[in-house]
């Protein structure tokens, strides 16, 4: 792998993974606000509630991955453009 490719992937992956974790947290918090009261009323324990939300994480990937991908490339390219690294290439 070329040095430039490694550099761009390093810039991209750090933002991609950070935005993925943040967005998954936001989606989980949004789901929690809707369902937690109903689950407690029905007598579900904390372990059961945690299982429900952890099993819901894969379904959020449909929305989270494209958003994180775009955020990663925009931030990586704009940072490189701001430091005039793209001009140097």
PyMOL Python script that loads the backbone (N, CA, C, O; Angstrom):
from pymol import cmd

cmd.read_pdbstr("""\
ATOM      1  N   UNK A   1       0.835  -1.167   0.000  1.00  0.00           N
ATOM      2  CA  UNK A   1       0.000   0.000   0.000  1.00  0.00           C
ATOM      3  C   UNK A   1       0.890   1.243   0.000  1.00  0.00           C
ATOM      4  O   UNK A   1       1.894   1.299   0.710  1.00  0.00           O
ATOM      5  N   UNK A   2       0.520   2.211  -0.782  1.00  0.00           N
ATOM      6  CA  UNK A   2       1.329   3.414  -0.890  1.00  0.00           C
ATOM      7  C   UNK A   2       1.176   4.292   0.352  1.00  0.00           C
ATOM      8  O   UNK A   2       0.187   4.187   1.077  1.00  0.00           O
ATOM      9  N   UNK A   3       2.141   5.138   0.585  1.00  0.00           N
ATOM     10  CA  UNK A   3       2.153   6.001   1.762  1.00  0.00           C
ATOM     11  C   UNK A   3       0.962   6.947   1.757  1.00  0.00           C
ATOM     12  O   UNK A   3       0.334   7.164   2.794  1.00  0.00           O
ATOM     13  N   UNK A   4       0.648   7.511   0.594  1.00  0.00           N
ATOM     14  CA  UNK A   4      -0.463   8.455   0.501  1.00  0.00           C
ATOM     15  C   UNK A   4      -1.797   7.773   0.813  1.00  0.00           C
ATOM     16  O   UNK A   4      -2.655   8.353   1.477  1.00  0.00           O
ATOM     17  N   UNK A   5      -1.965   6.545   0.333  1.00  0.00           N
ATOM     18  CA  UNK A   5      -3.188   5.797   0.604  1.00  0.00           C
ATOM     19  C   UNK A   5      -3.327   5.518   2.092  1.00  0.00           C
ATOM     20  O   UNK A   5      -4.416   5.666   2.646  1.00  0.00           O
ATOM     21  N   UNK A   6      -2.258   5.120   2.739  1.00  0.00           N
ATOM     22  CA  UNK A   6      -2.288   4.875   4.181  1.00  0.00           C
ATOM     23  C   UNK A   6      -2.645   6.146   4.944  1.00  0.00           C
ATOM     24  O   UNK A   6      -3.407   6.107   5.909  1.00  0.00           O
ATOM     25  N   UNK A   7      -2.092   7.265   4.506  1.00  0.00           N
ATOM     26  CA  UNK A   7      -2.335   8.537   5.178  1.00  0.00           C
ATOM     27  C   UNK A   7      -3.804   8.941   5.068  1.00  0.00           C
ATOM     28  O   UNK A   7      -4.414   9.353   6.054  1.00  0.00           O
ATOM     29  N   UNK A   8      -4.364   8.823   3.879  1.00  0.00           N
ATOM     30  CA  UNK A   8      -5.773   9.181   3.689  1.00  0.00           C
ATOM     31  C   UNK A   8      -6.674   8.240   4.483  1.00  0.00           C
ATOM     32  O   UNK A   8      -7.634   8.693   5.106  1.00  0.00           O
ATOM     33  N   UNK A   9      -6.386   6.952   4.471  1.00  0.00           N
ATOM     34  CA  UNK A   9      -7.200   6.007   5.232  1.00  0.00           C
ATOM     35  C   UNK A   9      -7.113   6.276   6.732  1.00  0.00           C
ATOM     36  O   UNK A   9      -8.106   6.129   7.444  1.00  0.00           O
ATOM     37  N   UNK A  10      -5.941   6.666   7.215  1.00  0.00           N
ATOM     38  CA  UNK A  10      -5.799   6.986   8.632  1.00  0.00           C
ATOM     39  C   UNK A  10      -6.655   8.185   9.002  1.00  0.00           C
ATOM     40  O   UNK A  10      -7.319   8.188  10.038  1.00  0.00           O
ATOM     41  N   UNK A  11      -6.637   9.203   8.152  1.00  0.00           N
ATOM     42  CA  UNK A  11      -7.460  10.392   8.387  1.00  0.00           C
ATOM     43  C   UNK A  11      -8.945  10.035   8.348  1.00  0.00           C
ATOM     44  O   UNK A  11      -9.722  10.497   9.184  1.00  0.00           O
ATOM     45  N   UNK A  12      -9.332   9.217   7.381  1.00  0.00           N
ATOM     46  CA  UNK A  12     -10.731   8.863   7.191  1.00  0.00           C
ATOM     47  C   UNK A  12     -11.238   7.960   8.315  1.00  0.00           C
ATOM     48  O   UNK A  12     -12.301   8.216   8.880  1.00  0.00           O
ATOM     49  N   UNK A  13     -10.489   6.909   8.644  1.00  0.00           N
ATOM     50  CA  UNK A  13     -10.975   5.910   9.602  1.00  0.00           C
ATOM     51  C   UNK A  13     -11.169   6.469  10.999  1.00  0.00           C
ATOM     52  O   UNK A  13     -12.087   6.053  11.706  1.00  0.00           O
ATOM     53  N   UNK A  14     -10.327   7.399  11.409  1.00  0.00           N
ATOM     54  CA  UNK A  14     -10.494   7.951  12.752  1.00  0.00           C
ATOM     55  C   UNK A  14     -11.823   8.692  12.883  1.00  0.00           C
ATOM     56  O   UNK A  14     -12.531   8.526  13.875  1.00  0.00           O
ATOM     57  N   UNK A  15     -12.161   9.503  11.893  1.00  0.00           N
ATOM     58  CA  UNK A  15     -13.430  10.243  11.931  1.00  0.00           C
ATOM     59  C   UNK A  15     -14.597   9.294  11.704  1.00  0.00           C
ATOM     60  O   UNK A  15     -15.640   9.435  12.343  1.00  0.00           O
ATOM     61  N   UNK A  16     -14.436   8.329  10.805  1.00  0.00           N
ATOM     62  CA  UNK A  16     -15.498   7.367  10.512  1.00  0.00           C
ATOM     63  C   UNK A  16     -15.893   6.590  11.757  1.00  0.00           C
ATOM     64  O   UNK A  16     -17.080   6.484  12.067  1.00  0.00           O
ATOM     65  N   UNK A  17     -14.923   6.048  12.471  1.00  0.00           N
ATOM     66  CA  UNK A  17     -15.228   5.259  13.660  1.00  0.00           C
ATOM     67  C   UNK A  17     -15.793   6.115  14.789  1.00  0.00           C
ATOM     68  O   UNK A  17     -16.717   5.695  15.484  1.00  0.00           O
ATOM     69  N   UNK A  18     -15.249   7.296  14.971  1.00  0.00           N
ATOM     70  CA  UNK A  18     -15.762   8.181  16.022  1.00  0.00           C
ATOM     71  C   UNK A  18     -17.208   8.596  15.744  1.00  0.00           C
ATOM     72  O   UNK A  18     -18.039   8.604  16.652  1.00  0.00           O
ATOM     73  N   UNK A  19     -17.503   8.938  14.502  1.00  0.00           N
ATOM     74  CA  UNK A  19     -18.872   9.331  14.174  1.00  0.00           C
ATOM     75  C   UNK A  19     -19.822   8.145  14.239  1.00  0.00           C
ATOM     76  O   UNK A  19     -20.991   8.308  14.589  1.00  0.00           O
ATOM     77  N   UNK A  20     -19.337   6.957  13.907  1.00  0.00           N
ATOM     78  CA  UNK A  20     -20.181   5.773  14.025  1.00  0.00           C
ATOM     79  C   UNK A  20     -20.572   5.517  15.474  1.00  0.00           C
ATOM     80  O   UNK A  20     -21.739   5.264  15.770  1.00  0.00           O
ATOM     81  N   UNK A  21     -19.600   5.581  16.374  1.00  0.00           N
ATOM     82  CA  UNK A  21     -19.895   5.367  17.789  1.00  0.00           C
ATOM     83  C   UNK A  21     -20.834   6.435  18.328  1.00  0.00           C
ATOM     84  O   UNK A  21     -21.757   6.131  19.083  1.00  0.00           O
ATOM     85  N   UNK A  22     -20.605   7.677  17.946  1.00  0.00           N
ATOM     86  CA  UNK A  22     -21.464   8.766  18.421  1.00  0.00           C
ATOM     87  C   UNK A  22     -22.894   8.609  17.901  1.00  0.00           C
ATOM     88  O   UNK A  22     -23.853   8.786  18.653  1.00  0.00           O
ATOM     89  N   UNK A  23     -23.034   8.282  16.633  1.00  0.00           N
ATOM     90  CA  UNK A  23     -24.377   8.139  16.061  1.00  0.00           C
ATOM     91  C   UNK A  23     -25.112   6.926  16.622  1.00  0.00           C
ATOM     92  O   UNK A  23     -26.321   6.989  16.842  1.00  0.00           O
ATOM     93  N   UNK A  24     -24.406   5.832  16.856  1.00  0.00           N
ATOM     94  CA  UNK A  24     -25.042   4.669  17.471  1.00  0.00           C
ATOM     95  C   UNK A  24     -25.528   5.036  18.872  1.00  0.00           C
ATOM     96  O   UNK A  24     -26.618   4.635  19.280  1.00  0.00           O
ATOM     97  N   UNK A  25     -24.715   5.799  19.606  1.00  0.00           N
ATOM     98  CA  UNK A  25     -25.141   6.255  20.927  1.00  0.00           C
ATOM     99  C   UNK A  25     -26.379   7.128  20.862  1.00  0.00           C
ATOM    100  O   UNK A  25     -27.269   7.008  21.703  1.00  0.00           O
ATOM    101  N   UNK A  26     -26.442   8.001  19.874  1.00  0.00           N
ATOM    102  CA  UNK A  26     -27.612   8.871  19.720  1.00  0.00           C
ATOM    103  C   UNK A  26     -28.851   8.049  19.393  1.00  0.00           C
ATOM    104  O   UNK A  26     -29.920   8.287  19.954  1.00  0.00           O
ATOM    105  N   UNK A  27     -28.715   7.086  18.490  1.00  0.00           N
ATOM    106  CA  UNK A  27     -29.864   6.252  18.130  1.00  0.00           C
ATOM    107  C   UNK A  27     -30.327   5.400  19.311  1.00  0.00           C
ATOM    108  O   UNK A  27     -31.528   5.220  19.513  1.00  0.00           O
ATOM    109  N   UNK A  28     -29.386   4.876  20.088  1.00  0.00           N
ATOM    110  CA  UNK A  28     -29.756   4.078  21.267  1.00  0.00           C
ATOM    111  C   UNK A  28     -30.471   4.957  22.290  1.00  0.00           C
ATOM    112  O   UNK A  28     -31.474   4.545  22.872  1.00  0.00           O
ATOM    113  N   UNK A  29     -29.956   6.168  22.510  1.00  0.00           N
ATOM    114  CA  UNK A  29     -30.599   7.082  23.461  1.00  0.00           C
ATOM    115  C   UNK A  29     -32.007   7.458  22.998  1.00  0.00           C
ATOM    116  O   UNK A  29     -32.920   7.584  23.814  1.00  0.00           O
ATOM    117  N   UNK A  30     -32.176   7.632  21.706  1.00  0.00           N
ATOM    118  CA  UNK A  30     -33.498   7.951  21.168  1.00  0.00           C
ATOM    119  C   UNK A  30     -34.453   6.783  21.378  1.00  0.00           C
ATOM    120  O   UNK A  30     -35.597   6.989  21.782  1.00  0.00           O
ATOM    121  N   UNK A  31     -34.010   5.583  21.114  1.00  0.00           N
ATOM    122  CA  UNK A  31     -34.853   4.405  21.345  1.00  0.00           C
ATOM    123  C   UNK A  31     -35.163   4.232  22.826  1.00  0.00           C
ATOM    124  O   UNK A  31     -36.273   3.850  23.196  1.00  0.00           O
ATOM    125  N   UNK A  32     -34.180   4.513  23.664  1.00  0.00           N
ATOM    126  CA  UNK A  32     -34.370   4.341  25.103  1.00  0.00           C
ATOM    127  C   UNK A  32     -35.449   5.281  25.619  1.00  0.00           C
ATOM    128  O   UNK A  32     -36.254   4.902  26.471  1.00  0.00           O
ATOM    129  N   UNK A  33     -35.468   6.489  25.112  1.00  0.00           N
ATOM    130  CA  UNK A  33     -36.469   7.446  25.586  1.00  0.00           C
ATOM    131  C   UNK A  33     -37.886   7.012  25.230  1.00  0.00           C
ATOM    132  O   UNK A  33     -38.836   7.341  25.940  1.00  0.00           O
ATOM    133  N   UNK A  34     -38.028   6.286  24.146  1.00  0.00           N
ATOM    134  CA  UNK A  34     -39.354   5.847  23.722  1.00  0.00           C
ATOM    135  C   UNK A  34     -39.829   4.590  24.445  1.00  0.00           C
ATOM    136  O   UNK A  34     -41.009   4.478  24.776  1.00  0.00           O
ATOM    137  N   UNK A  35     -38.924   3.643  24.693  1.00  0.00           N
ATOM    138  CA  UNK A  35     -39.340   2.331  25.155  1.00  0.00           C
ATOM    139  C   UNK A  35     -39.096   2.039  26.624  1.00  0.00           C
ATOM    140  O   UNK A  35     -39.702   1.113  27.163  1.00  0.00           O
ATOM    141  N   UNK A  36     -38.248   2.778  27.283  1.00  0.00           N
ATOM    142  CA  UNK A  36     -37.835   2.388  28.625  1.00  0.00           C
ATOM    143  C   UNK A  36     -39.000   2.420  29.620  1.00  0.00           C
ATOM    144  O   UNK A  36     -39.113   1.525  30.458  1.00  0.00           O
ATOM    145  N   UNK A  37     -39.847   3.413  29.542  1.00  0.00           N
ATOM    146  CA  UNK A  37     -40.981   3.497  30.468  1.00  0.00           C
ATOM    147  C   UNK A  37     -41.948   2.340  30.240  1.00  0.00           C
ATOM    148  O   UNK A  37     -42.448   1.749  31.198  1.00  0.00           O
ATOM    149  N   UNK A  38     -42.212   2.016  28.984  1.00  0.00           N
ATOM    150  CA  UNK A  38     -43.128   0.914  28.682  1.00  0.00           C
ATOM    151  C   UNK A  38     -42.561  -0.423  29.145  1.00  0.00           C
ATOM    152  O   UNK A  38     -43.304  -1.289  29.607  1.00  0.00           O
ATOM    153  N   UNK A  39     -41.251  -0.594  29.022  1.00  0.00           N
ATOM    154  CA  UNK A  39     -40.641  -1.857  29.454  1.00  0.00           C
ATOM    155  C   UNK A  39     -40.644  -1.990  30.970  1.00  0.00           C
ATOM    156  O   UNK A  39     -40.844  -3.090  31.487  1.00  0.00           O
ATOM    157  N   UNK A  40     -40.431  -0.913  31.682  1.00  0.00           N
ATOM    158  CA  UNK A  40     -40.439  -0.974  33.145  1.00  0.00           C
ATOM    159  C   UNK A  40     -41.851  -1.244  33.658  1.00  0.00           C
ATOM    160  O   UNK A  40     -42.026  -1.995  34.618  1.00  0.00           O
ATOM    161  N   UNK A  41     -42.857  -0.644  33.032  1.00  0.00           N
ATOM    162  CA  UNK A  41     -44.246  -0.875  33.436  1.00  0.00           C
ATOM    163  C   UNK A  41     -44.617  -2.343  33.254  1.00  0.00           C
ATOM    164  O   UNK A  41     -45.363  -2.905  34.056  1.00  0.00           O
ATOM    165  N   UNK A  42     -44.095  -2.956  32.202  1.00  0.00           N
ATOM    166  CA  UNK A  42     -44.402  -4.369  31.944  1.00  0.00           C
ATOM    167  C   UNK A  42     -43.581  -5.312  32.806  1.00  0.00           C
ATOM    168  O   UNK A  42     -43.773  -6.527  32.741  1.00  0.00           O
ATOM    169  N   UNK A  43     -42.661  -4.774  33.619  1.00  0.00           N
ATOM    170  CA  UNK A  43     -41.910  -5.606  34.562  1.00  0.00           C
ATOM    171  C   UNK A  43     -40.584  -6.124  34.036  1.00  0.00           C
ATOM    172  O   UNK A  43     -40.061  -7.100  34.574  1.00  0.00           O
ATOM    173  N   UNK A  44     -40.031  -5.522  33.025  1.00  0.00           N
ATOM    174  CA  UNK A  44     -38.742  -5.959  32.484  1.00  0.00           C
ATOM    175  C   UNK A  44     -37.620  -5.463  33.395  1.00  0.00           C
ATOM    176  O   UNK A  44     -37.670  -4.343  33.905  1.00  0.00           O
ATOM    177  N   UNK A  45     -36.624  -6.299  33.588  1.00  0.00           N
ATOM    178  CA  UNK A  45     -35.476  -5.921  34.401  1.00  0.00           C
ATOM    179  C   UNK A  45     -34.444  -5.181  33.574  1.00  0.00           C
ATOM    180  O   UNK A  45     -34.580  -5.045  32.359  1.00  0.00           O
ATOM    181  N   UNK A  46     -33.407  -4.703  34.254  1.00  0.00           N
ATOM    182  CA  UNK A  46     -32.352  -3.962  33.555  1.00  0.00           C
ATOM    183  C   UNK A  46     -31.607  -4.837  32.558  1.00  0.00           C
ATOM    184  O   UNK A  46     -31.205  -4.358  31.497  1.00  0.00           O
ATOM    185  N   UNK A  47     -31.419  -6.103  32.879  1.00  0.00           N
ATOM    186  CA  UNK A  47     -30.729  -7.008  31.960  1.00  0.00           C
ATOM    187  C   UNK A  47     -31.552  -7.196  30.685  1.00  0.00           C
ATOM    188  O   UNK A  47     -31.011  -7.201  29.579  1.00  0.00           O
ATOM    189  N   UNK A  48     -32.858  -7.350  30.855  1.00  0.00           N
ATOM    190  CA  UNK A  48     -33.732  -7.508  29.691  1.00  0.00           C
ATOM    191  C   UNK A  48     -33.744  -6.249  28.820  1.00  0.00           C
ATOM    192  O   UNK A  48     -33.734  -6.336  27.592  1.00  0.00           O
ATOM    193  N   UNK A  49     -33.765  -5.095  29.458  1.00  0.00           N
ATOM    194  CA  UNK A  49     -33.753  -3.837  28.718  1.00  0.00           C
ATOM    195  C   UNK A  49     -32.434  -3.682  27.954  1.00  0.00           C
ATOM    196  O   UNK A  49     -32.429  -3.254  26.799  1.00  0.00           O
ATOM    197  N   UNK A  50     -31.318  -4.031  28.602  1.00  0.00           N
ATOM    198  CA  UNK A  50     -30.012  -3.948  27.936  1.00  0.00           C
ATOM    199  C   UNK A  50     -29.950  -4.890  26.741  1.00  0.00           C
ATOM    200  O   UNK A  50     -29.416  -4.526  25.693  1.00  0.00           O
ATOM    201  N   UNK A  51     -30.492  -6.100  26.889  1.00  0.00           N
ATOM    202  CA  UNK A  51     -30.506  -7.051  25.769  1.00  0.00           C
ATOM    203  C   UNK A  51     -31.297  -6.499  24.584  1.00  0.00           C
ATOM    204  O   UNK A  51     -30.872  -6.624  23.436  1.00  0.00           O
ATOM    205  N   UNK A  52     -32.435  -5.895  24.863  1.00  0.00           N
ATOM    206  CA  UNK A  52     -33.273  -5.353  23.789  1.00  0.00           C
ATOM    207  C   UNK A  52     -32.524  -4.278  23.012  1.00  0.00           C
ATOM    208  O   UNK A  52     -32.578  -4.247  21.782  1.00  0.00           O
ATOM    209  N   UNK A  53     -31.825  -3.396  23.726  1.00  0.00           N
ATOM    210  CA  UNK A  53     -31.126  -2.318  23.039  1.00  0.00           C
ATOM    211  C   UNK A  53     -29.867  -2.808  22.327  1.00  0.00           C
ATOM    212  O   UNK A  53     -29.535  -2.305  21.254  1.00  0.00           O
ATOM    213  N   UNK A  54     -29.167  -3.773  22.901  1.00  0.00           N
ATOM    214  CA  UNK A  54     -27.989  -4.304  22.213  1.00  0.00           C
ATOM    215  C   UNK A  54     -28.374  -5.081  20.966  1.00  0.00           C
ATOM    216  O   UNK A  54     -27.636  -5.079  19.981  1.00  0.00           O
ATOM    217  N   UNK A  55     -29.524  -5.746  21.000  1.00  0.00           N
ATOM    218  CA  UNK A  55     -29.982  -6.440  19.800  1.00  0.00           C
ATOM    219  C   UNK A  55     -30.494  -5.467  18.737  1.00  0.00           C
ATOM    220  O   UNK A  55     -30.620  -5.838  17.570  1.00  0.00           O
ATOM    221  N   UNK A  56     -30.787  -4.240  19.124  1.00  0.00           N
ATOM    222  CA  UNK A  56     -31.237  -3.235  18.164  1.00  0.00           C
ATOM    223  C   UNK A  56     -30.109  -2.509  17.466  1.00  0.00           C
ATOM    224  O   UNK A  56     -30.351  -1.792  16.496  1.00  0.00           O
ATOM    225  N   UNK A  57     -28.878  -2.676  17.935  1.00  0.00           N
ATOM    226  CA  UNK A  57     -27.741  -1.982  17.331  1.00  0.00           C
ATOM    227  C   UNK A  57     -27.535  -2.354  15.862  1.00  0.00           C
ATOM    228  O   UNK A  57     -27.324  -1.454  15.050  1.00  0.00           O
ATOM    229  N   UNK A  58     -27.586  -3.629  15.478  1.00  0.00           N
ATOM    230  CA  UNK A  58     -27.364  -3.939  14.047  1.00  0.00           C
ATOM    231  C   UNK A  58     -28.354  -3.265  13.102  1.00  0.00           C
ATOM    232  O   UNK A  58     -27.997  -2.949  11.967  1.00  0.00           O
ATOM    233  N   UNK A  59     -29.573  -3.043  13.541  1.00  0.00           N
ATOM    234  CA  UNK A  59     -30.539  -2.390  12.653  1.00  0.00           C
ATOM    235  C   UNK A  59     -30.224  -0.911  12.447  1.00  0.00           C
ATOM    236  O   UNK A  59     -30.673  -0.321  11.465  1.00  0.00           O
ATOM    237  N   UNK A  60     -29.463  -0.305  13.350  1.00  0.00           N
ATOM    238  CA  UNK A  60     -29.097   1.099  13.169  1.00  0.00           C
ATOM    239  C   UNK A  60     -27.966   1.279  12.171  1.00  0.00           C
ATOM    240  O   UNK A  60     -27.738   2.394  11.700  1.00  0.00           O
ATOM    241  N   UNK A  61     -27.250   0.206  11.836  1.00  0.00           N
ATOM    242  CA  UNK A  61     -26.152   0.315  10.885  1.00  0.00           C
ATOM    243  C   UNK A  61     -26.622   0.764   9.509  1.00  0.00           C
ATOM    244  O   UNK A  61     -25.854   1.369   8.761  1.00  0.00           O
ATOM    245  N   UNK A  62     -27.874   0.477   9.165  1.00  0.00           N
ATOM    246  CA  UNK A  62     -28.416   0.884   7.870  1.00  0.00           C
ATOM    247  C   UNK A  62     -28.383   2.402   7.742  1.00  0.00           C
ATOM    248  O   UNK A  62     -28.139   2.925   6.655  1.00  0.00           O
ATOM    249  N   UNK A  63     -28.622   3.110   8.829  1.00  0.00           N
ATOM    250  CA  UNK A  63     -28.617   4.573   8.800  1.00  0.00           C
ATOM    251  C   UNK A  63     -27.266   5.158   9.172  1.00  0.00           C
ATOM    252  O   UNK A  63     -26.886   6.208   8.652  1.00  0.00           O
ATOM    253  N   UNK A  64     -26.539   4.507  10.053  1.00  0.00           N
ATOM    254  CA  UNK A  64     -25.318   5.076  10.618  1.00  0.00           C
ATOM    255  C   UNK A  64     -24.139   4.992   9.654  1.00  0.00           C
ATOM    256  O   UNK A  64     -23.374   5.951   9.548  1.00  0.00           O
ATOM    257  N   UNK A  65     -23.970   3.890   8.958  1.00  0.00           N
ATOM    258  CA  UNK A  65     -22.798   3.701   8.104  1.00  0.00           C
ATOM    259  C   UNK A  65     -22.720   4.735   6.976  1.00  0.00           C
ATOM    260  O   UNK A  65     -21.651   5.315   6.785  1.00  0.00           O
ATOM    261  N   UNK A  66     -23.785   4.998   6.221  1.00  0.00           N
ATOM    262  CA  UNK A  66     -23.657   6.020   5.168  1.00  0.00           C
ATOM    263  C   UNK A  66     -23.357   7.421   5.707  1.00  0.00           C
ATOM    264  O   UNK A  66     -22.566   8.158   5.119  1.00  0.00           O
ATOM    265  N   UNK A  67     -23.986   7.783   6.819  1.00  0.00           N
ATOM    266  CA  UNK A  67     -23.736   9.107   7.400  1.00  0.00           C
ATOM    267  C   UNK A  67     -22.293   9.208   7.869  1.00  0.00           C
ATOM    268  O   UNK A  67     -21.633  10.220   7.633  1.00  0.00           O
ATOM    269  N   UNK A  68     -21.802   8.171   8.529  1.00  0.00           N
ATOM    270  CA  UNK A  68     -20.425   8.174   9.020  1.00  0.00           C
ATOM    271  C   UNK A  68     -19.426   8.181   7.871  1.00  0.00           C
ATOM    272  O   UNK A  68     -18.377   8.819   7.962  1.00  0.00           O
ATOM    273  N   UNK A  69     -19.745   7.479   6.799  1.00  0.00           N
ATOM    274  CA  UNK A  69     -18.868   7.448   5.634  1.00  0.00           C
ATOM    275  C   UNK A  69     -18.709   8.842   5.043  1.00  0.00           C
ATOM    276  O   UNK A  69     -17.595   9.282   4.762  1.00  0.00           O
ATOM    277  N   UNK A  70     -19.828   9.532   4.857  1.00  0.00           N
ATOM    278  CA  UNK A  70     -19.774  10.887   4.299  1.00  0.00           C
ATOM    279  C   UNK A  70     -19.042  11.833   5.249  1.00  0.00           C
ATOM    280  O   UNK A  70     -18.226  12.645   4.813  1.00  0.00           O
ATOM    281  N   UNK A  71     -19.332  11.728   6.536  1.00  0.00           N
ATOM    282  CA  UNK A  71     -18.653  12.591   7.504  1.00  0.00           C
ATOM    283  C   UNK A  71     -17.151  12.359   7.501  1.00  0.00           C
ATOM    284  O   UNK A  71     -16.369  13.306   7.579  1.00  0.00           O
ATOM    285  N   UNK A  72     -16.747  11.091   7.412  1.00  0.00           N
ATOM    286  CA  UNK A  72     -15.325  10.766   7.394  1.00  0.00           C
ATOM    287  C   UNK A  72     -14.606  11.370   6.208  1.00  0.00           C
ATOM    288  O   UNK A  72     -13.539  11.965   6.363  1.00  0.00           O
ATOM    289  N   UNK A  73     -15.188  11.222   5.007  1.00  0.00           N
ATOM    290  CA  UNK A  73     -14.532  11.765   3.824  1.00  0.00           C
ATOM    291  C   UNK A  73     -14.541  13.284   3.812  1.00  0.00           C
ATOM    292  O   UNK A  73     -13.548  13.901   3.428  1.00  0.00           O
ATOM    293  N   UNK A  74     -15.629  13.891   4.221  1.00  0.00           N
ATOM    294  CA  UNK A  74     -15.697  15.356   4.219  1.00  0.00           C
ATOM    295  C   UNK A  74     -14.670  15.940   5.187  1.00  0.00           C
ATOM    296  O   UNK A  74     -13.956  16.882   4.843  1.00  0.00           O
ATOM    297  N   UNK A  75     -14.594  15.390   6.379  1.00  0.00           N
ATOM    298  CA  UNK A  75     -13.646  15.914   7.365  1.00  0.00           C
ATOM    299  C   UNK A  75     -12.205  15.653   6.923  1.00  0.00           C
ATOM    300  O   UNK A  75     -11.354  16.534   7.041  1.00  0.00           O
ATOM    301  N   UNK A  76     -11.929  14.457   6.418  1.00  0.00           N
ATOM    302  CA  UNK A  76     -10.558  14.130   5.998  1.00  0.00           C
ATOM    303  C   UNK A  76     -10.108  15.017   4.835  1.00  0.00           C
ATOM    304  O   UNK A  76      -9.009  15.569   4.870  1.00  0.00           O
ATOM    305  N   UNK A  77     -10.934  15.156   3.824  1.00  0.00           N
ATOM    306  CA  UNK A  77     -10.559  15.955   2.658  1.00  0.00           C
ATOM    307  C   UNK A  77     -10.496  17.441   3.012  1.00  0.00           C
ATOM    308  O   UNK A  77      -9.600  18.147   2.548  1.00  0.00           O
ATOM    309  N   UNK A  78     -11.428  17.917   3.820  1.00  0.00           N
ATOM    310  CA  UNK A  78     -11.391  19.343   4.173  1.00  0.00           C
ATOM    311  C   UNK A  78     -10.200  19.661   5.067  1.00  0.00           C
ATOM    312  O   UNK A  78      -9.634  20.749   4.957  1.00  0.00           O
ATOM    313  N   UNK A  79      -9.803  18.753   5.943  1.00  0.00           N
ATOM    314  CA  UNK A  79      -8.623  18.987   6.758  1.00  0.00           C
ATOM    315  C   UNK A  79      -7.372  19.001   5.909  1.00  0.00           C
ATOM    316  O   UNK A  79      -6.487  19.835   6.102  1.00  0.00           O
ATOM    317  N   UNK A  80      -7.299  18.067   4.959  1.00  0.00           N
ATOM    318  CA  UNK A  80      -6.154  18.036   4.055  1.00  0.00           C
ATOM    319  C   UNK A  80      -6.124  19.263   3.152  1.00  0.00           C
ATOM    320  O   UNK A  80      -5.046  19.774   2.850  1.00  0.00           O
ATOM    321  N   UNK A  81      -7.275  19.741   2.721  1.00  0.00           N
ATOM    322  CA  UNK A  81      -7.321  20.947   1.895  1.00  0.00           C
ATOM    323  C   UNK A  81      -6.940  22.175   2.712  1.00  0.00           C
ATOM    324  O   UNK A  81      -6.287  23.087   2.203  1.00  0.00           O
ATOM    325  N   UNK A  82      -7.344  22.199   3.966  1.00  0.00           N
ATOM    326  CA  UNK A  82      -6.992  23.322   4.825  1.00  0.00           C
ATOM    327  C   UNK A  82      -5.506  23.423   5.102  1.00  0.00           C
ATOM    328  O   UNK A  82      -4.973  24.521   5.264  1.00  0.00           O
ATOM    329  N   UNK A  83      -4.825  22.267   5.157  1.00  0.00           N
ATOM    330  CA  UNK A  83      -3.381  22.255   5.377  1.00  0.00           C
ATOM    331  C   UNK A  83      -2.597  22.276   4.067  1.00  0.00           C
ATOM    332  O   UNK A  83      -1.374  22.136   4.070  1.00  0.00           O
ATOM    333  N   UNK A  84      -3.299  22.449   2.952  1.00  0.00           N
ATOM    334  CA  UNK A  84      -2.706  22.490   1.600  1.00  0.00           C
ATOM    335  C   UNK A  84      -1.990  21.189   1.217  1.00  0.00           C
ATOM    336  O   UNK A  84      -1.078  21.201   0.390  1.00  0.00           O
ATOM    337  N   UNK A  85      -2.398  20.085   1.811  1.00  0.00           N
ATOM    338  CA  UNK A  85      -1.798  18.793   1.475  1.00  0.00           C
ATOM    339  C   UNK A  85      -2.296  18.294   0.130  1.00  0.00           C
ATOM    340  O   UNK A  85      -1.550  17.636  -0.595  1.00  0.00           O
ATOM    341  N   UNK A  86      -3.533  18.592  -0.217  1.00  0.00           N
ATOM    342  CA  UNK A  86      -4.061  18.173  -1.515  1.00  0.00           C
ATOM    343  C   UNK A  86      -3.342  18.928  -2.630  1.00  0.00           C
ATOM    344  O   UNK A  86      -3.049  18.356  -3.679  1.00  0.00           O
ATOM    345  N   UNK A  87      -3.062  20.197  -2.408  1.00  0.00           N
ATOM    346  CA  UNK A  87      -2.313  20.991  -3.389  1.00  0.00           C
ATOM    347  C   UNK A  87      -0.918  20.432  -3.592  1.00  0.00           C
ATOM    348  O   UNK A  87      -0.397  20.446  -4.708  1.00  0.00           O
ATOM    349  N   UNK A  88      -0.315  19.946  -2.534  1.00  0.00           N
ATOM    350  CA  UNK A  88       1.041  19.378  -2.630  1.00  0.00           C
ATOM    351  C   UNK A  88       1.048  18.086  -3.438  1.00  0.00           C
ATOM    352  O   UNK A  88       2.031  17.777  -4.111  1.00  0.00           O
ATOM    353  N   UNK A  89      -0.040  17.336  -3.371  1.00  0.00           N
ATOM    354  CA  UNK A  89      -0.106  16.086  -4.123  1.00  0.00           C
ATOM    355  C   UNK A  89      -0.251  16.400  -5.592  1.00  0.00           C
ATOM    356  O   UNK A  89      -0.326  15.487  -6.414  1.00  0.00           O
TER     357      UNK A  89
END
""", "prot")
cmd.dss("prot")
cmd.show_as("cartoon", "prot")
cmd.util.cbc("prot")
cmd.orient("prot")
